[in-house]
Amino acid sequence: MSLKILFVIDGLGHGGAERSLAEMLPHFVRSGIKSTVAFFHRHQESLEGRLRAQGADLRFLPEQGVIRRIAALRRLIQMERPDVVHTALFESDVVGRLASIGQQTVVVSSLVNTPYDRIRLQNRDVSAVKLWAVRVIDGWTARCFTTHFHAVTEATKNAAVSELGLTPEHITVIARGRTDLMGPPDAERTRKARLKFGVKDSDEVIVTTGRQEYQKGQRFLLEAMGEIARRRPHAVLLVAGRKGRQSPILEETQQRLALDGRVRLLGHRDDVPELLAASDVFVFPSLYEGLGGSLIEAMAQGLPIVASRIPAIEEVVEEGQNALLVERASVAPLAEAITGLLADSKTARAFGRRSREIFEERFMLEKAASRMVAFYRAITAHHPAAITAGAMPERHCD
C-alpha cells in the first residue's frame, strides 16, 4: 500500500531533525511513500539545494505570522490530502497540529529534544515565563490535536510524558540513523584528513561538533582545554558548528586562556566526516539532548567518546565500553576524562572499535528508515476516527 506523507518542519538547516529527514527521504521513496516537505524559514547554510537536486518535493511557505502559516499549511493539506502530516520542532508542531484540525489525516509529531529541562533556566537568554508559555502551548496542542508521537529515545518519551502530560501509549520510540558516508575507519583516511585540516601526526586531536549555542555546552570544553593543554602539550581542539549566541563567549574564553594555538573554531563545515577521521577523541559536552546525532556520526568513524551524563546520551553510548561520561556543565571531570583517554591509547582504540560496532548494530540509516516505514504503515492502519472508537488509545485533551 502506497502512502502519502506531508512532512512539516521549521526550516532545512543542518540541525539533527532536518538532516535526519533529508537522509531518510530517498529510503521512503523506495518504500512506496510519496513525500512532500513543507517549511517556513530559509537558511544561508541549508539542505534545500541538495534536496531539490535529488528531486524532493519541497514547498516553501513564506507567510509571516502563526495564523497565516496555519492557513497556508491548511490549504496545502486540503490540496495534497496526505495520509499523514508529520511535524518536527516547536513551530512546525504547533502550526501543523492546528492546520490539521478537521482534516482526514493522521497527525504525528516527532519528539527530538528535551526542551523543558530545568537547566535551560540557567541560560540568561531564556525567560522562565516564556518557556512556561511555550510548554503550555506545546502540551495543549500535542494532547488535543496529535494522533501519535515518534520519540527518538526513551529519554525524550519520558520527558514528554512528564513535561507535556502525554500518555506513554501514544509514543513510539524509534532511534535516528545516519548514512555511513565513509565506511569503517582506516589509517590512510586519517592521514589525508589530518593533512587537510593542518594537524600533525604527533598532535592529539580532540573534536566536537554542534552549533555554538548554550545547549551544546562547548564553553565548558574550552575551559577544560586550559588544563588539557597543560597536561598534554600536543593536544588540539577543533570545534565545528555554525555560529550562535554562545560564539562571543567561546571567543572570549579562547583569548582569556591563551588557547589561540590550541583551539580552532571552524564554524559550519560540510566535511564533518573527514574532520572526524582526523580525530583521536570525540567530545560531546551537551547540557540536554534528545539523542545527539553527532554522537552517531562519531561512532560511525570509530571514535572513543567523552560526553555528558544525561539520559539521552546514556541510551546512545555504552559507558566504560566506548565512552566516558561526566556530569554536565563540569570542567575538571571533563578535562580528566579527555586526558585519560589521550594518555591510554589501548583503551582509546578499544573504545573506538566498540563505537563502530554500536553504530553498525543500532544506528545504520537503512535500519532506522525501515522502522519508520513500518511505523507509518501501523499508524495509518486505523482511520483517525477510530481513536474515539477504541481502535487506538484515547487522547486526553485538557
C-alpha positions in Angstrom: 0.0 0.0 0.0 1.4 3.4 -1.0 1.3 6.2 1.5 1.4 10.0 1.1 3.1 11.9 3.9 3.4 15.7 4.3 6.4 16.5 6.5 6.3 19.9 8.2 9.5 21.3 9.6 10.6 24.8 10.6 13.4 25.0 8.0 16.0 23.0 6.2 19.2 23.9 8.1 21.8 21.5 9.3 20.2 20.5 12.6 19.6 16.9 13.6 15.9 16.8 12.8 16.5 18.4 9.4 19.4 16.1 8.4 17.6 13.0 9.6 14.6 13.9 7.4 16.8 14.7 4.4 18.7 11.4 4.7 15.6 9.3 5.1 13.5 10.7 2.1 15.2 8.6 -0.6 14.5 5.4 1.5 10.9 6.4 1.9 10.6 6.8 -1.9 12.0 3.3 -2.5 9.4 2.0 0.1 6.5 3.5 -1.9 6.0 6.6 0.2 5.2 9.8 -1.6 6.8 12.6 0.5 6.2 16.3 0.4 8.2 18.7 2.7 6.7 22.0 3.8 8.9 24.5 5.6 8.7 28.1 6.8 12.3 29.5 7.0 15.2 29.7 4.7 18.8 29.5 6.0 22.1 30.6 4.5 23.5 27.1 5.3 20.8 24.9 4.0 19.9 21.4 2.8 17.4 22.8 0.4 19.6 22.8 -2.7 20.8 19.3 -2.1 17.2 18.1 -1.7 15.9 19.9 -4.8 18.8 18.3 -6.8 17.6 14.9 -5.6 14.1 15.6 -6.8 12.5 16.1 -3.4 9.0 17.8 -3.4 9.7 20.9 -1.3 7.0 23.6 -0.5 8.3 26.8 1.0 5.5 28.6 2.8 6.8 32.2 3.2 3.8 33.6 5.0 4.6 35.6 8.2 2.9 35.0 11.5 1.4 31.9 13.0 -2.2 32.5 11.8 -1.1 33.0 8.2 1.2 30.0 8.3 -1.6 27.8 9.7 -3.9 29.0 6.8 -1.2 28.4 4.2 -0.5 24.9 5.5 -4.2 24.1 5.8 -4.6 24.9 2.1 -1.7 22.7 1.3 -3.2 19.8 3.3 -6.5 20.2 1.6 -4.8 20.2 -1.8 -2.4 17.3 -1.2 -4.7 15.2 1.0 -1.9 13.3 2.8 -2.4 10.1 4.8 0.0 11.5 7.4 1.0 15.0 8.5 4.4 14.6 10.3 5.7 17.5 12.2 9.1 18.2 14.0 10.3 21.1 16.1 8.2 23.5 18.1 6.9 26.0 15.5 6.1 23.3 12.9 4.5 21.1 15.6 2.0 23.9 16.6 1.3 25.1 13.1 1.0 21.5 11.7 -1.3 20.4 14.5 -3.7 23.4 14.3 -3.7 23.3 10.5 -4.8 19.7 10.5 -7.9 20.2 12.7 -10.9 18.6 10.9 -8.8 17.1 8.1 -8.9 13.4 7.3 -5.3 12.7 8.1 -3.2 11.1 10.9 -1.1 13.7 12.7 2.3 12.7 14.0 4.9 14.8 15.9 8.5 13.7 16.5 9.9 14.3 20.0 13.5 15.1 19.2 14.7 17.0 22.2 14.1 17.6 25.9 13.5 21.4 25.6 11.9 21.9 29.0 14.9 20.6 31.1 15.4 22.9 34.1 19.0 23.5 33.2 17.7 25.8 30.5 16.7 28.3 33.2 20.4 28.8 33.9 20.8 30.3 30.4 20.5 34.1 30.6 18.9 34.2 27.2 15.9 32.2 28.4 12.9 33.7 30.1 11.2 31.4 32.6 7.8 32.9 31.8 8.2 32.4 28.0 9.5 28.9 28.5 6.4 28.1 30.6 4.1 29.6 28.0 5.8 27.6 25.2 5.4 24.4 27.2 1.7 25.1 27.8 1.1 25.7 24.1 3.1 22.6 23.1 1.4 20.4 25.6 -2.1 21.5 24.8 -1.8 21.2 21.0 0.0 17.8 21.5 -2.7 16.3 23.7 -5.6 17.7 21.7 -4.6 17.6 18.1 -2.0 14.8 17.6 -2.8 11.2 16.8 0.6 9.7 17.8 4.2 10.6 18.6 7.5 9.4 17.5 10.3 9.7 20.0 14.0 9.4 19.1 14.9 8.0 22.6 13.2 6.8 25.7 14.6 9.9 27.3 12.5 12.2 25.0 9.5 10.0 25.6 9.8 10.2 29.3 10.4 13.9 29.2 7.2 14.4 27.1 5.2 12.3 29.5 6.5 14.3 32.4 6.5 17.8 30.9 3.7 17.7 28.4 1.3 15.3 30.0 1.3 12.8 27.2 0.4 9.2 27.7 3.1 6.6 27.0 0.7 4.6 24.9 0.7 7.4 22.3 4.5 7.4 21.9 6.6 5.0 19.8 10.4 5.1 20.2 12.5 4.8 17.1 16.1 6.0 17.1 17.5 8.0 14.3 20.1 6.6 12.0 22.9 8.1 9.9 24.3 7.4 6.4 27.6 5.6 6.5 29.3 8.0 4.2 32.9 6.8 4.6 32.7 3.2 5.8 34.8 1.8 8.5 37.8 4.0 9.6 41.3 3.3 8.2 44.8 4.8 8.6 45.1 6.2 5.1 41.8 8.2 5.5 43.1 9.6 8.9 46.4 10.6 7.3 44.6 12.5 4.5 42.2 14.1 6.9 44.9 15.4 9.2 46.8 16.8 6.2 43.6 18.6 5.1 43.0 20.2 8.5 46.6 21.1 9.1 47.2 18.9 12.1 50.5 17.0 12.6 50.8 13.2 13.1 52.1 14.0 16.6 49.0 16.1 17.5 46.3 14.7 19.8 43.2 15.9 18.1 40.0 16.5 20.1 36.9 17.2 18.0 33.4 18.4 19.0 30.6 19.3 16.6 27.4 21.3 17.1 26.0 24.8 16.7 27.5 27.4 19.1 24.5 27.6 21.4 24.0 27.1 25.2 22.6 23.6 24.8 25.9 22.2 23.4 28.0 23.2 26.4 31.1 24.0 24.4 32.2 26.7 26.8 32.9 24.0 29.5 35.1 22.2 27.0 37.1 25.3 26.2 37.5 25.9 29.9 38.7 22.3 30.3 41.2 22.9 27.5 43.2 25.1 29.8 44.1 22.1 32.0 44.3 19.7 29.0 46.8 21.9 27.3 49.0 22.0 30.4 49.0 18.2 30.7 49.0 17.2 27.0 51.3 19.6 25.1 50.3 18.2 21.7 46.5 18.4 22.3 44.5 20.4 19.8 40.7 21.1 19.9 38.7 21.5 16.7 35.2 22.9 17.1 32.8 22.6 14.1 29.4 24.2 14.0 27.7 27.3 12.9 28.0 30.5 15.0 25.3 31.3 17.5 24.6 33.1 20.7 27.4 31.4 22.5 30.1 32.4 19.9 31.2 35.6 21.8 31.6 33.6 25.0 33.7 30.9 23.2 35.9 33.5 21.6 36.4 35.3 24.9 37.3 32.1 26.6 39.8 31.2 23.9 41.5 34.6 24.3 41.4 34.6 28.1 43.1 31.2 28.4 45.5 31.9 25.5 44.3 29.0 23.5 44.6 30.5 20.1 47.1 27.9 19.0 45.3 25.0 20.7 41.7 25.7 19.9 40.3 26.3 16.4 36.7 27.5 16.0 35.9 26.2 12.5 32.3 27.4 12.1 29.9 25.5 9.9 31.5 22.6 7.9 30.2 20.4 5.1 33.1 17.9 5.6 32.4 16.7 9.2 33.1 13.0 8.4 36.6 14.0 7.2 37.0 16.1 10.3 36.1 13.1 12.5 38.5 11.0 10.6 41.3 13.4 11.7 40.3 13.0 15.4 41.6 11.0 18.3 38.7 11.7 20.7 35.2 13.0 20.2 33.8 15.1 22.9 30.0 15.9 23.3 29.5 18.2 26.4 25.8 18.9 25.8 23.7 20.1 28.7 20.5 18.5 27.3 19.7 16.4 24.3 17.1 14.3 22.6 19.5 11.8 21.1 22.7 13.5 19.7 23.2 12.8 16.0 26.8 14.0 16.3 27.5 11.1 18.6 26.2 8.6 16.0 28.4 10.2 13.3 31.4 10.0 15.7 30.7 6.3 16.4 30.5 5.6 12.7 34.1 6.8 12.4 35.2 4.5 15.2 36.0 7.2 17.8 36.2 7.0 21.6 33.7 9.3 23.2 33.7 11.7 26.2 30.2 13.0 26.8 27.8 14.4 29.4 26.0 12.1 31.7 22.4 12.8 30.6 19.6 10.3 29.9 19.6 10.5 26.1 23.3 10.1 25.8 23.3 7.2 28.2 21.0 5.4 25.8 23.2 6.0 22.8 26.6 5.1 24.2 27.9 2.3 26.4 29.7 3.8 29.4 33.0 2.1 30.0 32.8 0.3 26.7 33.0 3.1 24.1 32.6 6.2 26.2 33.5 8.0 29.4 30.6 10.1 30.9 31.0 13.1 33.2 28.5 15.3 34.9 27.1 18.0 32.6 28.4 21.6 33.0 31.6 20.3 34.5 35.2 21.4 33.7 37.7 19.4 35.8 36.0 16.0 35.3 35.8 16.7 31.6 39.5 17.5 31.4 40.3 14.4 33.4 38.3 12.1 31.2 39.8 13.6 28.0 43.4 13.5 29.2 42.9 10.0 30.5 41.8 8.7 27.0 44.6 10.6 25.3 47.1 9.0 27.7 45.7 5.5 27.3 45.9 4.6 23.6 44.9 0.9 24.3 41.7 1.9 25.9 41.0 4.6 23.3 41.4 2.0 20.5 39.1 -0.5 22.2 36.5 2.2 22.8 36.8 3.2 19.1 36.2 -0.4 17.9 33.1 -0.7 20.1 31.8 2.7 18.8 31.9 1.3 15.3 30.2 -1.9 16.4 27.4 0.0 18.2 26.8 2.1 15.0 26.5 -1.0 12.8 24.3 -2.8 15.3 21.9 0.1 16.1 22.3 3.3 14.0 22.7 2.4 10.3 20.3 4.6 8.4 18.7 1.8 6.5 17.5 0.2 9.7 16.1 3.4 11.1 14.3 4.1 7.8 12.8 0.6 7.7 11.5 1.1 11.2 9.9 4.4 10.3 8.2 3.0 7.3 6.7 0.2 9.4 5.6 2.8 11.9 3.8 4.8 9.3 2.0 1.8 8.0 1.0 0.8 11.5 -0.5 4.2 12.5 -2.4 4.5 9.2 -4.0 1.1 9.6 -6.7 2.9 11.6 -8.5 5.9 10.4 -8.2 8.9 12.8 -11.9 8.4 13.7 -11.0 5.0 15.0 -9.4 6.7 18.0 -12.7 7.5 19.5 -14.0 4.0 18.6 -11.3 2.4 20.8 -9.1 1.1 18.0 -6.3 3.4 19.1 -5.6 4.8 22.6 -7.9 7.6 23.6 -6.4 11.1 23.7 -6.8 13.2 26.8 -7.3 16.9 25.9 -7.3 19.2 28.9 
